Amino acid sequence: MEALRAGRPLDRLYVQEDLKDGPILSILREAKKTDALISRVPKERLDQIAPGGHHQGVAAQIAAYAYAEVEDMLEAAARKGEPPFLILLDGIEDPHNLGAIIRTANLAGAHGVIIPKRRAVGLTGVVARASAGALNYTPVARVTNLTAEIEALKKKGLWFVCADMGGEVMYRLDLKGPIGLVIGNEGSGVSRLVREACDIR
């Protein structure tokens, strides 16, 4: 409850599925005012999340860093007089991979990284460590739907390039101008809907 009142960015709230007492309902009411994902889980799952801890039927997964807004990334590019360069990640699950991508995005001059809220790792302490400090300089935004975000950004002039094993060799592409580079999941790659929303594969 204190984390919610302090405005800490919650990634997910886990609540024991059979609890409906006053304090739990108060926590749920506050959590619903945020964009935190709420999961009702069995007590055994909470025991796994908080091993050896006294979770009292609720546990929160709190982001190590605050998330940015996509609009802030576009404004940062405009302030620098540069065409926007964004990296969109479709379902990266390994926190070490996310940290490494944020580090690479920083070195490549990207104005920000966009990740989905569901089925992907968030900004954990492991991600922060793996980014080797780059998370302090490269903003990360979290969106509900990557496909919808791509379509919205297309209206603002961005072109989207999908990193696809069956696509064109990147050295043959003209990647100048406002670009969004889409990178997929470690195992399954870019999902079909996101891939179809991209301009170049």
Phi, psi and chi 1 to 4 in degrees:
 res  aa     phi    psi   chi1   chi2   chi3   chi4
   1 MET       -  -39.5 -177.0   60.6   94.3      -
   2 GLU   -64.7  -38.8  -68.7  -51.7  -44.2      -
   3 ALA   -62.3  -41.1      -      -      -      -
   4 LEU   -65.6  -44.1  -74.3  164.5      -      -
   5 ARG   -66.2  -30.7  -73.3  178.9  178.2  154.2
   6 ALA   -80.4   -6.2      -      -      -      -
   7 GLY    78.5   19.8      -      -      -      -
   8 ARG   -63.8  140.6  -65.9  -74.4  -54.1  -82.2
   9 PRO   -75.0  105.5   23.3  -28.3      -      -
  10 LEU   -85.9  130.3  -96.2   62.5      -      -
  11 ASP   -80.3  -46.9  -83.6  -12.1      -      -
  12 ARG  -153.1  145.2 -173.4 -178.7  -66.5  -94.2
  13 LEU  -117.5  125.2 -175.5   71.7      -      -
  14 TYR  -104.2  127.3  -63.7   92.6      -      -
  15 VAL  -126.5  133.3 -179.6      -      -      -
  16 GLN   -60.8  127.0 -169.7  170.7  -41.2      -
  17 GLU   -63.3  -26.2   60.1 -168.5   -0.3      -
  18 ASP   -99.3    8.8   56.2   -7.1      -      -
  19 LEU   -98.6  131.9  -71.9 -176.9      -      -
  20 LYS  -140.7   31.1  -65.8 -179.4  171.5   61.3
  21 ASP   -81.9  173.6   61.6   -0.2      -      -
  22 GLY   -54.8  -53.1      -      -      -      -
  23 PRO   -60.8  -38.6  -24.8   33.1      -      -
  24 ILE   -65.2  -42.7  -65.5  -68.0      -      -
  25 LEU   -64.4  -36.3  -67.2  176.6      -      -
  26 SER   -64.9  -42.2  -63.0      -      -      -
  27 ILE   -64.0  -44.2  -69.9  169.1      -      -
  28 LEU   -61.6  -41.8  -78.3  170.0      -      -
  29 ARG   -60.7  -43.7 -169.6  167.4   43.9 -107.1
  30 GLU   -67.9  -40.3  -72.5  -61.2  -46.8      -
  31 ALA   -65.3  -33.3      -      -      -      -
  32 LYS   -68.8  -15.4  -74.1  177.3 -178.3  173.3
  33 LYS   -80.1  -11.8  -65.3  176.3 -174.6  175.4
  34 THR  -105.9 -176.0   72.1      -      -      -
  35 ASP  -100.6   20.7   65.6  -10.1      -      -
  36 ALA   -66.3  142.0      -      -      -      -
  37 LEU   -79.3  134.6  -61.5  173.2      -      -
  38 ILE  -113.6  125.8  -60.7  169.4      -      -
  39 SER  -122.2  125.6  -61.5      -      -      -
  40 ARG   -87.6  121.7  -74.2  -81.0 -164.9  169.5
  41 VAL  -132.6  158.0  -63.8      -      -      -
  42 PRO   -68.2  158.9    5.6   -4.6      -      -
  43 LYS   -55.9  -36.2 -179.4 -179.0 -178.9  -59.5
  44 GLU   -60.8  -36.3  -65.0   75.7   23.6      -
  45 ARG   -68.4  -40.6  176.2   69.8  177.8  118.2
  46 LEU   -63.3  -37.7  -84.0  173.3      -      -
  47 ASP   -61.6  -34.6  -67.7  -19.8      -      -
  48 GLN   -71.0  -41.0  -68.3  173.1  -21.1      -
  49 ILE   -66.4  -40.5  -65.9  166.1      -      -
  50 ALA  -120.5   70.4      -      -      -      -
  51 PRO   -62.9  129.8   21.4  -28.5      -      -
  52 GLY    74.7   -4.1      -      -      -      -
  53 GLY   -92.1  165.9      -      -      -      -
  54 HIS  -105.7   88.5  -58.2  -73.1      -      -
  55 HIS   -79.8  -15.9   51.3   68.6      -      -
  56 GLN    54.6   26.6  -61.3  177.3  -37.5      -
  57 GLY    91.4    5.1      -      -      -      -
  58 VAL  -150.6  142.7   63.8      -      -      -
  59 ALA  -146.2  144.0      -      -      -      -
  60 ALA  -119.0  142.0      -      -      -      -
  61 GLN  -105.6  112.0 -165.9  172.8   40.8      -
  62 ILE  -105.9  134.9  -61.1  174.9      -      -
  63 ALA   -64.1  140.6      -      -      -      -
  64 ALA   -70.7  -27.4      -      -      -      -
  65 TYR  -133.8  155.2  -78.2   74.0      -      -
  66 ALA   -74.1  144.3      -      -      -      -
  67 TYR   -80.7  149.9  -68.8   99.2      -      -
  68 ALA   -95.6  176.3      -      -      -      -
  69 GLU  -104.9  145.3  -62.2  -66.4  -30.8      -
  70 VAL   -59.2  -38.4  174.7      -      -      -
  71 GLU   -59.7  -35.7 -160.1   56.8   45.0      -
  72 ASP   -63.0  -35.9  -63.8  -23.9      -      -
  73 MET   -66.3  -42.6  -60.9  173.0 -174.4      -
  74 LEU   -65.6  -38.5  -60.4  177.6      -      -
  75 GLU   -67.0  -37.5  -72.4  172.0    8.7      -
  76 ALA   -63.5  -40.7      -      -      -      -
  77 ALA   -63.9  -42.6      -      -      -      -
  78 ALA   -64.2  -40.3      -      -      -      -
  79 ARG   -61.3  -34.7  -81.6 -165.3  -53.4  -86.0
  80 LYS   -83.9   -6.7  -67.2  178.2  179.0  177.9
  81 GLY    69.4   30.8      -      -      -      -
  82 GLU  -116.8  149.2  -60.6  170.1   -8.0      -
  83 PRO   -67.7  141.0   21.0  -27.6      -      -
  84 PRO   -59.5  137.6  -16.7   26.8      -      -
  85 PHE  -130.0  107.8  173.3   33.3      -      -
  86 LEU  -118.2  148.6  -55.8  176.7      -      -
  87 ILE  -115.7  123.2  -64.0  178.2      -      -
  88 LEU  -109.4  130.8  -67.4   80.6      -      -
  89 LEU  -112.7  120.5  -53.9  178.2      -      -
  90 ASP   -97.6   85.1 -172.6   10.7      -      -
  91 GLY    83.2   35.4      -      -      -      -
  92 ILE   -68.5  125.5  -62.8  -65.0      -      -
  93 GLU  -105.8  -24.5  -64.0  173.3  -16.1      -
  94 ASP   -89.2  120.9 -173.7  -47.6      -      -
  95 PRO   -61.4  -30.8   17.3  -27.0      -      -
  96 HIS   -66.3  -38.6  -66.5   96.3      -      -
  97 ASN   -66.2  -43.1  -71.5  -16.8      -      -
  98 LEU   -62.1  -44.2  177.7   55.5      -      -
  99 GLY   -60.6  -41.7      -      -      -      -
 100 ALA   -66.1  -37.9      -      -      -      -
 101 ILE   -67.5  -40.9  -68.4  168.6      -      -
 102 ILE   -62.1  -40.5  -67.1  168.7      -      -
 103 ARG   -62.2  -44.7 -168.1  170.0   67.3 -121.8
 104 THR   -66.6  -40.5  -56.9      -      -      -
 105 ALA   -59.4  -41.8      -      -      -      -
 106 ASN   -62.4  -45.7  177.3 -101.4      -      -
 107 LEU   -67.4  -30.5  -67.3  170.9      -      -
 108 ALA   -83.0   -5.4      -      -      -      -
 109 GLY    84.7   19.3      -      -      -      -
 110 ALA   -66.1  145.7      -      -      -      -
 111 HIS   -85.1   -8.7  -61.5  103.7      -      -
 112 GLY   170.4  167.1      -      -      -      -
 113 VAL  -122.2  137.5  173.8      -      -      -
 114 ILE  -118.2  128.9  -58.5  173.3      -      -
 115 ILE  -125.1  155.9   61.3  174.5      -      -
 116 PRO   -82.7  156.6   28.9  -31.9      -      -
 117 LYS   -73.2  -32.5  -73.2 -178.1 -177.8  177.0
 118 ARG  -109.5  153.5  -64.4 -177.3 -176.9  -84.9
 119 ARG    53.9   41.6  -66.1 -178.7  -64.8  -79.6
 120 ALA  -159.9  153.8      -      -      -      -
 121 VAL   -73.0  146.9   67.7      -      -      -
 122 GLY   -99.8 -166.0      -      -      -      -
 123 LEU   -84.2   83.9  -65.7 -178.1      -      -
 124 THR   -91.3  172.9   66.0      -      -      -
 125 GLY   -61.2  -35.5      -      -      -      -
 126 VAL   -64.3  -41.8  174.5      -      -      -
 127 VAL   -61.5  -45.5  171.0      -      -      -
 128 ALA   -59.6  -44.4      -      -      -      -
 129 ARG   -66.3  -42.3  -75.3 -169.3  -63.5  -82.6
 130 ALA   -66.8  -24.9      -      -      -      -
 131 SER   -76.2  -10.7   79.8      -      -      -
 132 ALA    53.4   41.3      -      -      -      -
 133 GLY    94.0  -14.3      -      -      -      -
 134 ALA   -64.4  -24.6      -      -      -      -
 135 LEU   -63.3  -22.2 -165.0   48.1      -      -
 136 ASN   -74.3  -17.1  -66.6  -57.0      -      -
 137 TYR  -119.1  -16.9  -55.0  100.2      -      -
 138 THR  -115.8  109.8  -55.1      -      -      -
 139 PRO   -69.0  147.3   21.6  -27.6      -      -
 140 VAL  -123.5  125.3  177.0      -      -      -
 141 ALA  -107.8  150.6      -      -      -      -
 142 ARG  -121.0  126.1 -157.3  167.0   61.2  149.9
 143 VAL  -121.8  157.8  -62.0      -      -      -
 144 THR   -72.6  -40.0  -56.6      -      -      -
 145 ASN  -140.1  113.4 -174.6  -51.5      -      -
 146 LEU   -64.4  -40.4  -89.1 -175.6      -      -
 147 THR   -61.7  -45.5  -54.4      -      -      -
 148 ALA   -64.1  -37.3      -      -      -      -
 149 GLU   -66.2  -40.4 -167.6   63.0   37.4      -
 150 ILE   -60.3  -46.8  -72.1  170.9      -      -
 151 GLU   -62.3  -39.6  -64.7  -60.6  -20.1      -
 152 ALA   -66.1  -40.1      -      -      -      -
 153 LEU   -72.9  -28.9  -73.2  167.7      -      -
 154 LYS   -60.1  -37.4  -81.4 -176.5  178.5 -178.2
 155 LYS   -67.2  -18.1  -67.6  175.1 -177.8  171.0
 156 LYS   -97.6   10.1  -63.7 -177.5  179.3 -176.3
 157 GLY    98.6    3.3      -      -      -      -
 158 LEU   -83.0  146.3  -87.7   79.4      -      -
 159 TRP  -106.3  146.2  -72.2   81.1      -      -
 160 PHE  -117.9  130.1  -73.2   87.5      -      -
 161 VAL  -112.6  125.2 -180.0      -      -      -
 162 CYS   -97.9  125.1  175.7      -      -      -
 163 ALA   -76.5  101.3      -      -      -      -
 164 ASP  -131.5  129.7 -174.6   49.5      -      -
 165 MET   -58.6  -28.0  -69.3  -61.2  -70.6      -
 166 GLY   -94.2    7.0      -      -      -      -
 167 GLY   -89.7 -170.0      -      -      -      -
 168 GLU   -71.0  148.2 -176.5   58.6   79.1      -
 169 VAL   -65.4  129.5  176.1      -      -      -
 170 MET   -62.2  -27.2   70.4  176.4 -148.8      -
 171 TYR   -70.2  -13.5  -58.7  109.5      -      -
 172 ARG   -93.1   -2.8  -63.6 -179.9 -172.7  151.6
 173 LEU   -97.4  149.7  -59.7  174.1      -      -
 174 ASP   -92.5  103.7  179.2    4.4      -      -
 175 LEU  -103.7   27.0  -61.0  177.5      -      -
 176 LYS   -87.8  158.6  -66.4 -171.3  -80.2  -62.6
 177 GLY    95.3 -170.5      -      -      -      -
 178 PRO   -72.3  112.6   21.4  -26.1      -      -
 179 ILE  -128.1  142.2  -69.7  -75.9      -      -
 180 GLY  -118.2  120.6      -      -      -      -
 181 LEU   -98.9  122.7  173.4   61.4      -      -
 182 VAL  -104.5  124.3 -178.8      -      -      -
 183 ILE  -119.6  136.7  -60.4  170.2      -      -
 184 GLY   -97.2 -177.9      -      -      -      -
 185 ASN   -60.8  151.2  172.2  -86.9      -      -
 186 GLU   -57.5  -33.4  -66.8   90.9  -17.0      -
 187 GLY  -102.5  -49.0      -      -      -      -
 188 SER   -98.7   -5.0   55.3      -      -      -
 189 GLY    75.0 -153.5      -      -      -      -
 190 VAL   -80.1  133.5  178.1      -      -      -
 191 SER   -67.2  157.5   60.7      -      -      -
 192 ARG   -57.4  -48.4 -179.1 -177.9   59.0   82.2
 193 LEU   -64.7  -40.3  -70.4  175.8      -      -
 194 VAL   -67.2  -43.5  171.6      -      -      -
 195 ARG   -59.9  -42.9 -173.4  168.8   59.9 -110.9
 196 GLU   -68.8  -23.3  -71.9  174.2   -4.4      -
 197 ALA   -78.2  -16.9      -      -      -      -
 198 CYS   -77.6  153.4  -67.7      -      -      -
 199 ASP   -84.6  -35.1  -58.2  -66.1      -      -
 200 ILE  -130.8  138.4  -55.6  167.0      -      -
 201 ARG  -127.2      -  -67.5 -176.0  -92.6  -64.0
